[in-house]
Amino acid sequence: MDANELRALQAPLKARYKEQPRAALVTLRARGALDDQALTCKVETGRAVVEAGLHPATGGTGLQACSGDMLLEALVACAGVTLRAVATALELPLAGGTVTAEGDLDFRGTLGTAKDAPVGFREIRLRFDLQGDVPPEKLEVLQRLTERYCVVYQTLRSAPPIAVALSAAP
């Protein structure tokens, strides 16, 4: 695909988002399942080999993974594994559960159709639905320690500086 094809593909989307800003608001989700024995979280990606592409809200076909989905999947995987490790360390009787992440995007920002629309997630929600006889005070400790030690959660919460380098060779 060249630049003209991309412009042609996205032009109707951009026009729609200018006329109907709410149409650009999309909620992405990722989900994972906690194992009842192992320190794992099986993230539902639906793909063995992940090919990233444009989200349909920016002109993609939907056949490739969206990087926003992959970010949420990474959060689910990290938080799930971290929670499972913390629960194991605290000897909490978890019998399984699910981890869900949702994030709200306004694709007008990504497409440059509204200067006031942010590029990136506006809000991310992380939810754990656990199975097991765990007292409420232990659940509070589990949540606090999971938040504290989840690398992806902490990275998103306290965004580090990101250095970007670009080079080209003939």
C-alpha positions in Angstrom: 0.0 0.0 0.0 1.3 3.4 -0.9 0.5 6.8 0.7 -2.3 7.5 -1.8 -4.0 4.2 -1.2 -3.8 4.8 2.5 -5.3 8.3 2.1 -8.1 6.9 0.0 -8.7 4.2 2.5 -8.8 6.5 5.4 -10.6 9.5 3.8 -14.1 8.3 4.4 -13.2 7.4 8.0 -11.7 10.8 8.6 -14.8 12.5 7.1 -17.1 10.4 9.2 -15.2 11.1 12.4 -15.3 14.9 11.7 -19.0 14.7 11.2 -19.7 12.1 13.9 -16.9 12.4 16.6 -18.5 9.7 18.7 -18.0 7.2 15.9 -14.3 7.4 16.5 -14.6 6.2 20.2 -13.8 2.5 20.4 -13.2 0.3 23.4 -10.6 -2.4 23.0 -10.5 -5.4 25.2 -8.1 -8.2 26.2 -8.8 -11.3 28.4 -6.8 -14.0 30.0 -7.4 -17.1 32.1 -5.5 -17.9 35.3 -4.4 -21.4 35.8 -5.4 -23.0 39.1 -1.9 -24.6 39.7 0.8 -23.0 37.5 2.1 -19.4 37.6 0.5 -18.6 34.2 -2.1 -16.5 32.6 -3.3 -17.7 29.2 -4.0 -14.6 27.1 -6.6 -15.0 24.4 -4.9 -13.7 21.3 -6.5 -16.0 18.8 -3.2 -16.2 16.9 0.0 -18.2 17.2 2.0 -15.8 15.1 0.8 -12.2 15.6 0.7 -10.0 12.5 0.1 -6.3 13.5 -1.9 -4.0 11.2 -4.2 -1.0 11.3 -7.3 -1.2 13.4 -10.6 -1.2 11.4 -11.4 2.2 12.9 -8.3 3.6 11.0 -8.8 1.6 7.7 -7.5 -1.8 8.7 -9.2 -5.1 7.6 -9.4 -6.5 11.1 -7.4 -9.5 10.0 -4.2 -8.4 11.7 -3.7 -7.7 15.4 -4.1 -4.1 16.5 -1.2 -2.7 18.6 -3.8 -1.3 21.1 -5.2 -4.8 21.6 -1.7 -6.1 22.0 -0.9 -3.5 24.7 -4.0 -4.6 26.6 -3.1 -8.2 26.1 0.3 -7.5 27.5 -1.3 -5.8 30.6 -3.6 -8.8 31.1 -0.7 -11.3 30.8 1.6 -9.4 33.1 -1.1 -8.6 35.7 -2.4 -12.2 35.6 1.1 -13.8 36.0 1.9 -11.2 38.7 -1.3 -11.8 40.6 -0.8 -15.6 40.4 2.8 -15.3 41.7 1.7 -13.0 44.5 -1.2 -15.3 45.4 1.1 -18.2 45.4 3.6 -16.3 47.6 0.9 -15.4 50.1 -0.5 -18.9 49.9 -3.9 -17.7 48.9 -6.3 -20.5 47.8 -7.1 -19.3 44.2 -8.9 -21.8 42.1 -8.6 -19.7 38.9 -10.3 -16.7 37.5 -10.1 -14.2 34.7 -8.3 -10.9 34.0 -9.8 -8.3 31.7 -8.5 -5.0 30.4 -10.5 -2.5 28.5 -9.2 0.8 27.0 -11.0 3.7 25.4 -9.5 5.2 22.3 -10.6 8.2 20.2 -9.3 7.4 16.7 -9.7 11.0 15.6 -6.4 11.7 17.4 -4.6 8.9 15.6 -6.0 10.0 12.2 -5.3 13.7 12.9 -8.9 14.8 12.4 -9.3 16.6 15.7 -6.5 18.4 17.4 -8.2 18.2 20.8 -8.5 14.4 20.5 -5.6 12.6 22.3 -3.5 10.0 20.5 -3.6 6.9 22.7 -5.8 5.5 25.4 -8.0 7.9 27.3 -8.6 5.4 30.1 -7.7 1.8 30.8 -9.6 -0.5 33.2 -8.1 -3.7 34.7 -10.4 -6.2 36.3 -9.8 -9.5 38.2 -12.6 -11.9 38.7 -11.2 -14.6 41.0 -12.3 -18.0 42.2 -11.4 -19.1 45.7 -12.1 -18.6 49.3 -10.0 -15.5 50.0 -10.9 -13.1 52.8 -11.5 -9.5 51.7 -8.5 -8.2 53.6 -6.3 -10.6 51.7 -7.8 -9.5 48.4 -6.8 -5.9 49.3 -3.2 -7.1 49.8 -3.3 -9.2 46.7 -4.5 -6.2 44.6 -1.9 -3.8 46.2 1.0 -6.1 45.6 -0.1 -7.0 42.1 -0.3 -3.4 41.2 3.1 -2.8 42.8 4.9 -5.6 41.0 3.2 -5.8 37.6 5.8 -4.4 35.1 3.3 -3.5 32.4 0.9 -1.8 34.9 3.7 0.2 36.5 5.0 1.2 33.0 1.6 2.4 31.9 0.9 4.1 35.3 4.3 6.0 35.4 5.2 6.3 31.7 8.9 6.3 31.3 10.7 8.6 28.9 10.9 6.9 25.5 13.8 7.7 23.2 12.9 7.4 19.5 15.6 7.1 16.9 15.1 7.1 13.2 17.7 6.4 10.5 17.7 5.5 6.9 20.3 3.9 4.7 20.4 4.1 1.0 
